[in-house]
Amino acid sequence: MKSINVVSVAARDHSKAKAFATTHGIPSTHASYDALISDPSIDCIYNPLPNGLHYEWTKKALEAGKHVLLEKPAASNAAQTREMFELAKAKNLVLLEAFHYRFHPASIFFKDLIQKHLAEGHQLQKVESIMSFGSLFPKDDIRFNFKLAGGVIMDCGGYNVNSIRYFSGLEVEKVEKAVPKIISEEIDGRMEATLQLVGGVPAKLTASLTNSWFSLQTWKEMVPRFIVETDAKIFTFGVFLLPGAYHYFTVKDKVTGKTENLPKVYNEGYSTYRYQLEAFVKAVRNGSGDEKSIPGWVTGEDSVANMTVIDSIYKAAGMKVRE
């Protein structure tokens, strides 16, 4: 993208920042996060740190007057998330939680498809979000560290929660049930949860980072997909997490039993991350307050609502909310 320049990178170990900069053609480095944030020549910060560091360093960046593109989950819990977005609003800065899949034309198409179908008078009966992978990470990975706000619902499970809310257009009224697979103290390697959406619509999510590669269940679940069932049709969006790489849409008619494969939507062929970055840059250039007009945009209220559901899932599972 010609409209932006990646000008610097920082790491706890300056030598790692230098190596990264050399590999990726970044012209400068900073010896610390504080030094990067304090640089007056920098307009925006991308915060990809471990979950448990999102709150601290995003707040510092905002306090320094920087716009922030923030990796999901926004923070360790809903209270921290609310505080960050209130600060961004007070300082008239853009803060975006990076649910990148929402900005791809395929995701926007699917959401519009569902909402138009419902607007025609059809009744939403249930939705399901599946994002379940075989074991890829060692047990000491940051994703499984409670002190760093780890757990599967804080990782791929955040996409499950967000997709349920985004595609259905409904908020979660309550978490009816949450069943975790505990892999270490207070850490979920897999989670299945049943939610109730506004109007009593049931929603189910399955998230895992620890499925056995020798299990048939793993191969049945490994393609991320979102399923919407109404009184008339069953809609499926396959590979909704990375539709820029590949995706598919199917629509099954519940009366005839016939399934239609809809055309794929790639448009310019960019990745989800490119579309997200374009949206972030547009919001920064237009000024804070106009973001809601950007398709797929994740508002502060949206991020707080998402973290509230995540907190509730942990409570329903008898586990601690991340700190």
C-alpha positions as a Python dict, from the first residue, in 0.01 Angstrom:
ca = {
    (1, 'M'): (0, 0, 0),
    (2, 'K'): (151, 330, -113),
    (3, 'S'): (-54, 531, 135),
    (4, 'I'): (138, 407, 438),
    (5, 'N'): (498, 350, 540),
    (6, 'V'): (617, 98, 797),
    (7, 'V'): (890, 307, 953),
    (8, 'S'): (1004, 119, 1262),
    (9, 'V'): (976, -188, 1481),
    (10, 'A'): (1056, -249, 1848),
    (11, 'A'): (1117, -559, 2057),
    (12, 'R'): (1225, -640, 2410),
    (13, 'D'): (1547, -769, 2255),
    (14, 'H'): (1677, -495, 2026),
    (15, 'S'): (1878, -744, 1822),
    (16, 'K'): (1554, -922, 1729),
    (17, 'A'): (1399, -593, 1619),
    (18, 'K'): (1704, -523, 1401),
    (19, 'A'): (1689, -869, 1244),
    (20, 'F'): (1318, -831, 1172),
    (21, 'A'): (1374, -487, 1021),
    (22, 'T'): (1649, -618, 796),
    (23, 'T'): (1437, -910, 676),
    (24, 'H'): (1136, -694, 597),
    (25, 'G'): (1304, -376, 474),
    (26, 'I'): (1197, -157, 766),
    (27, 'P'): (1423, 150, 778),
    (28, 'S'): (1465, 189, 1155),
    (29, 'T'): (1424, 22, 1493),
    (30, 'H'): (1365, 132, 1849),
    (31, 'A'): (1530, -23, 2151),
    (32, 'S'): (1207, -40, 2352),
    (33, 'Y'): (830, -20, 2316),
    (34, 'D'): (834, 312, 2506),
    (35, 'A'): (1084, 457, 2261),
    (36, 'L'): (870, 352, 1965),
    (37, 'I'): (553, 496, 2113),
    (38, 'S'): (728, 822, 2202),
    (39, 'D'): (860, 881, 1850),
    (40, 'P'): (681, 1196, 1722),
    (41, 'S'): (728, 1092, 1358),
    (42, 'I'): (502, 788, 1401),
    (43, 'D'): (125, 826, 1354),
    (44, 'C'): (-2, 474, 1421),
    (45, 'I'): (98, 169, 1622),
    (46, 'Y'): (26, -195, 1546),
    (47, 'N'): (7, -394, 1871),
    (48, 'P'): (54, -770, 1811),
    (49, 'L'): (185, -846, 2161),
    (50, 'P'): (60, -1141, 2370),
    (51, 'N'): (-297, -1095, 2495),
    (52, 'G'): (-197, -1000, 2848),
    (53, 'L'): (7, -703, 2721),
    (54, 'H'): (-261, -550, 2498),
    (55, 'Y'): (-413, -332, 2769),
    (56, 'E'): (-90, -183, 2903),
    (57, 'W'): (74, -98, 2571),
    (58, 'T'): (-239, 10, 2388),
    (59, 'K'): (-316, 254, 2668),
    (60, 'K'): (38, 389, 2652),
    (61, 'A'): (15, 430, 2276),
    (62, 'L'): (-317, 613, 2301),
    (63, 'E'): (-186, 835, 2577),
    (64, 'A'): (103, 923, 2345),
    (65, 'G'): (-147, 1029, 2079),
    (66, 'K'): (-112, 730, 1848),
    (67, 'H'): (-387, 555, 1657),
    (68, 'V'): (-378, 180, 1726),
    (69, 'L'): (-449, -129, 1520),
    (70, 'L'): (-484, -385, 1797),
    (71, 'E'): (-467, -760, 1763),
    (72, 'K'): (-760, -954, 1899),
    (73, 'P'): (-863, -1010, 2169),
    (74, 'A'): (-872, -641, 2256),
    (75, 'A'): (-757, -704, 2613),
    (76, 'S'): (-773, -959, 2893),
    (77, 'N'): (-1134, -882, 2985),
    (78, 'A'): (-1428, -654, 2914),
    (79, 'A'): (-1340, -396, 3182),
    (80, 'Q'): (-998, -335, 3032),
    (81, 'T'): (-1146, -320, 2682),
    (82, 'R'): (-1404, -61, 2785),
    (83, 'E'): (-1136, 156, 2945),
    (84, 'M'): (-917, 152, 2633),
    (85, 'F'): (-1198, 252, 2398),
    (86, 'E'): (-1315, 525, 2633),
    (87, 'L'): (-961, 664, 2627),
    (88, 'A'): (-947, 646, 2247),
    (89, 'K'): (-1277, 832, 2222),
    (90, 'A'): (-1166, 1099, 2469),
    (91, 'K'): (-848, 1160, 2270),
    (92, 'N'): (-1024, 1141, 1931),
    (93, 'L'): (-806, 851, 1818),
    (94, 'V'): (-882, 544, 1610),
    (95, 'L'): (-861, 212, 1795),
    (96, 'L'): (-949, -99, 1595),
    (97, 'E'): (-960, -458, 1719),
    (98, 'A'): (-820, -665, 1434),
    (99, 'F'): (-1099, -904, 1337),
    (100, 'H'): (-955, -902, 986),
    (101, 'Y'): (-1199, -1153, 832),
    (102, 'R'): (-1484, -899, 855),
    (103, 'F'): (-1326, -664, 600),
    (104, 'H'): (-1302, -913, 317),
    (105, 'P'): (-1567, -876, 42),
    (106, 'A'): (-1670, -1241, 93),
    (107, 'S'): (-1759, -1177, 458),
    (108, 'I'): (-1945, -859, 371),
    (109, 'F'): (-2135, -1048, 98),
    (110, 'F'): (-2233, -1330, 335),
    (111, 'K'): (-2353, -1094, 606),
    (112, 'D'): (-2563, -902, 352),
    (113, 'L'): (-2700, -1230, 212),
    (114, 'I'): (-2818, -1339, 557),
    (115, 'Q'): (-2958, -1003, 658),
    (116, 'K'): (-3152, -962, 331),
    (117, 'H'): (-3298, -1311, 374),
    (118, 'L'): (-3412, -1228, 727),
    (119, 'A'): (-3549, -892, 615),
    (120, 'E'): (-3776, -1083, 375),
    (121, 'G'): (-3953, -1222, 681),
    (122, 'H'): (-3771, -1551, 735),
    (123, 'Q'): (-3707, -1664, 1090),
    (124, 'L'): (-3358, -1728, 1221),
    (125, 'Q'): (-3358, -2067, 1392),
    (126, 'K'): (-2995, -2128, 1487),
    (127, 'V'): (-2634, -2044, 1405),
    (128, 'E'): (-2307, -2228, 1453),
    (129, 'S'): (-1942, -2124, 1434),
    (130, 'I'): (-1668, -2386, 1410),
    (131, 'M'): (-1296, -2312, 1431),
    (132, 'S'): (-1120, -2618, 1556),
    (133, 'F'): (-762, -2718, 1477),
    (134, 'G'): (-525, -3002, 1547),
    (135, 'S'): (-249, -2952, 1801),
    (136, 'L'): (7, -2711, 1650),
    (137, 'F'): (166, -2540, 1950),
    (138, 'P'): (383, -2663, 2240),
    (139, 'K'): (238, -2669, 2590),
    (140, 'D'): (450, -2371, 2695),
    (141, 'D'): (325, -2152, 2407),
    (142, 'I'): (201, -1805, 2504),
    (143, 'R'): (-148, -1911, 2392),
    (144, 'F'): (-160, -2143, 2692),
    (145, 'N'): (-18, -1906, 2954),
    (146, 'F'): (-274, -1773, 3202),
    (147, 'K'): (-46, -1483, 3305),
    (148, 'L'): (-57, -1370, 2942),
    (149, 'A'): (-437, -1410, 2922),
    (150, 'G'): (-415, -1734, 2728),
    (151, 'G'): (-676, -1996, 2644),
    (152, 'V'): (-849, -2105, 2328),
    (153, 'I'): (-1142, -1866, 2371),
    (154, 'M'): (-885, -1586, 2388),
    (155, 'D'): (-738, -1713, 2061),
    (156, 'C'): (-941, -1865, 1777),
    (157, 'G'): (-1248, -1872, 2001),
    (158, 'G'): (-1267, -1494, 1981),
    (159, 'Y'): (-1345, -1535, 1612),
    (160, 'N'): (-1623, -1781, 1699),
    (161, 'V'): (-1787, -1532, 1932),
    (162, 'N'): (-1739, -1242, 1695),
    (163, 'S'): (-1869, -1426, 1389),
    (164, 'I'): (-2184, -1533, 1574),
    (165, 'R'): (-2259, -1173, 1666),
    (166, 'Y'): (-2152, -1025, 1331),
    (167, 'F'): (-2326, -1253, 1083),
    (168, 'S'): (-2645, -1297, 1287),
    (169, 'G'): (-2669, -928, 1370),
    (170, 'L'): (-2778, -1027, 1720),
    (171, 'E'): (-2617, -987, 2059),
    (172, 'V'): (-2570, -1266, 2309),
    (173, 'E'): (-2825, -1260, 2591),
    (174, 'K'): (-2665, -1536, 2794),
    (175, 'V'): (-2420, -1824, 2788),
    (176, 'E'): (-2627, -2132, 2858),
    (177, 'K'): (-2344, -2383, 2875),
    (178, 'A'): (-1966, -2393, 2831),
    (179, 'V'): (-1764, -2714, 2835),
    (180, 'P'): (-1385, -2672, 2837),
    (181, 'K'): (-1103, -2916, 2784),
    (182, 'I'): (-858, -2807, 3051),
    (183, 'I'): (-495, -2860, 2948),
    (184, 'S'): (-332, -2679, 3242),
    (185, 'E'): (-446, -2469, 3534),
    (186, 'E'): (-722, -2233, 3413),
    (187, 'I'): (-628, -2290, 3049),
    (188, 'D'): (-878, -2420, 2795),
    (189, 'G'): (-734, -2602, 2496),
    (190, 'R'): (-1082, -2667, 2357),
    (191, 'M'): (-1418, -2512, 2432),
    (192, 'E'): (-1772, -2591, 2328),
    (193, 'A'): (-2037, -2339, 2425),
    (194, 'T'): (-2409, -2289, 2373),
    (195, 'L'): (-2530, -1930, 2367),
    (196, 'Q'): (-2871, -1768, 2356),
    (197, 'L'): (-2904, -1469, 2124),
    (198, 'V'): (-3161, -1193, 2145),
    (199, 'G'): (-3503, -1337, 2069),
    (200, 'G'): (-3409, -1678, 2205),
    (201, 'V'): (-3211, -1786, 1898),
    (202, 'P'): (-2962, -2063, 1991),
    (203, 'A'): (-2598, -2041, 1886),
    (204, 'K'): (-2322, -2295, 1920),
    (205, 'L'): (-1948, -2254, 1901),
    (206, 'T'): (-1663, -2502, 1887),
    (207, 'A'): (-1307, -2379, 1928),
    (208, 'S'): (-992, -2584, 1968),
    (209, 'L'): (-615, -2565, 1935),
    (210, 'T'): (-551, -2908, 2081),
    (211, 'N'): (-743, -3167, 1878),
    (212, 'S'): (-556, -3490, 1820),
    (213, 'W'): (-438, -3534, 1462),
    (214, 'F'): (-535, -3899, 1492),
    (215, 'S'): (-899, -3817, 1566),
    (216, 'L'): (-1170, -3825, 1300),
    (217, 'Q'): (-1326, -3532, 1484),
    (218, 'T'): (-1023, -3319, 1397),
    (219, 'W'): (-1067, -3372, 1024),
    (220, 'K'): (-1441, -3306, 1045),
    (221, 'E'): (-1387, -2977, 1227),
    (222, 'M'): (-1066, -2840, 1077),
    (223, 'V'): (-1227, -2626, 804),
    (224, 'P'): (-1350, -2306, 973),
    (225, 'R'): (-1713, -2256, 882),
    (226, 'F'): (-2018, -2060, 980),
    (227, 'I'): (-2368, -2206, 947),
    (228, 'V'): (-2697, -2018, 956),
    (229, 'E'): (-3030, -2200, 959),
    (230, 'T'): (-3362, -2027, 902),
    (231, 'D'): (-3714, -2159, 850),
    (232, 'A'): (-3640, -2193, 477),
    (233, 'K'): (-3269, -2238, 413),
    (234, 'I'): (-2933, -2343, 554),
    (235, 'F'): (-2644, -2112, 462),
    (236, 'T'): (-2279, -2214, 501),
    (237, 'F'): (-1971, -1994, 469),
    (238, 'G'): (-1666, -2218, 453),
    (239, 'V'): (-1317, -2092, 545),
    (240, 'F'): (-1466, -1768, 676),
    (241, 'L'): (-1149, -1688, 870),
    (242, 'L'): (-926, -1652, 562),
    (243, 'P'): (-1159, -1605, 266),
    (244, 'G'): (-883, -1433, 68),
    (245, 'A'): (-702, -1765, 41),
    (246, 'Y'): (-1012, -1971, -37),
    (247, 'H'): (-1378, -1988, 61),
    (248, 'Y'): (-1711, -2129, -45),
    (249, 'F'): (-2081, -2054, 1),
    (250, 'T'): (-2362, -2310, -5),
    (251, 'V'): (-2736, -2259, 36),
    (252, 'K'): (-2959, -2559, 103),
    (253, 'D'): (-3332, -2532, 45),
    (254, 'K'): (-3506, -2709, 333),
    (255, 'V'): (-3815, -2784, 124),
    (256, 'T'): (-3656, -2931, -189),
    (257, 'G'): (-3336, -3053, -24),
    (258, 'K'): (-3132, -2903, -309),
    (259, 'T'): (-2799, -2731, -234),
    (260, 'E'): (-2677, -2438, -441),
    (261, 'N'): (-2311, -2337, -462),
    (262, 'L'): (-2284, -1959, -484),
    (263, 'P'): (-2004, -1778, -672),
    (264, 'K'): (-1697, -1695, -467),
    (265, 'V'): (-1624, -1330, -392),
    (266, 'Y'): (-1258, -1227, -422),
    (267, 'N'): (-1287, -883, -588),
    (268, 'E'): (-931, -745, -613),
    (269, 'G'): (-791, -1066, -466),
    (270, 'Y'): (-634, -906, -161),
    (271, 'S'): (-590, -1080, 172),
    (272, 'T'): (-817, -1005, 466),
    (273, 'Y'): (-526, -818, 625),
    (274, 'R'): (-493, -585, 328),
    (275, 'Y'): (-862, -498, 334),
    (276, 'Q'): (-843, -443, 709),
    (277, 'L'): (-542, -215, 678),
    (278, 'E'): (-714, -12, 407),
    (279, 'A'): (-1014, 33, 638),
    (280, 'F'): (-791, 137, 928),
    (281, 'V'): (-604, 392, 715),
    (282, 'K'): (-933, 532, 585),
    (283, 'A'): (-1060, 578, 941),
    (284, 'V'): (-740, 754, 1046),
    (285, 'R'): (-747, 985, 745),
    (286, 'N'): (-1117, 1064, 781),
    (287, 'G'): (-1091, 1125, 1152),
    (288, 'S'): (-1227, 935, 1450),
    (289, 'G'): (-1606, 922, 1462),
    (290, 'D'): (-1674, 828, 1100),
    (291, 'E'): (-1568, 463, 1124),
    (292, 'K'): (-1917, 312, 1136),
    (293, 'S'): (-1964, 389, 768),
    (294, 'I'): (-1677, 151, 682),
    (295, 'P'): (-1807, -201, 596),
    (296, 'G'): (-1698, -458, 853),
    (297, 'W'): (-1578, -199, 1103),
    (298, 'V'): (-1541, -320, 1462),
    (299, 'T'): (-1666, -43, 1691),
    (300, 'G'): (-1560, 4, 2051),
    (301, 'E'): (-1904, -110, 2163),
    (302, 'D'): (-1862, -420, 1948),
    (303, 'S'): (-1526, -503, 2105),
    (304, 'V'): (-1658, -455, 2458),
    (305, 'A'): (-1959, -676, 2379),
    (306, 'N'): (-1732, -946, 2239),
    (307, 'M'): (-1510, -948, 2547),
    (308, 'T'): (-1818, -953, 2770),
    (309, 'V'): (-1929, -1276, 2604),
    (310, 'I'): (-1579, -1423, 2640),
    (311, 'D'): (-1579, -1335, 3011),
    (312, 'S'): (-1921, -1498, 3043),
    (313, 'I'): (-1804, -1816, 2870),
    (314, 'Y'): (-1522, -1853, 3122),
    (315, 'K'): (-1762, -1795, 3410),
    (316, 'A'): (-2008, -2053, 3270),
    (317, 'A'): (-1719, -2299, 3236),
    (318, 'G'): (-1628, -2250, 3602),
    (319, 'M'): (-1302, -2084, 3507),
    (320, 'K'): (-1137, -1753, 3593),
    (321, 'V'): (-1188, -1450, 3375),
    (322, 'R'): (-850, -1348, 3232),
    (323, 'E'): (-677, -1078, 3435),
}
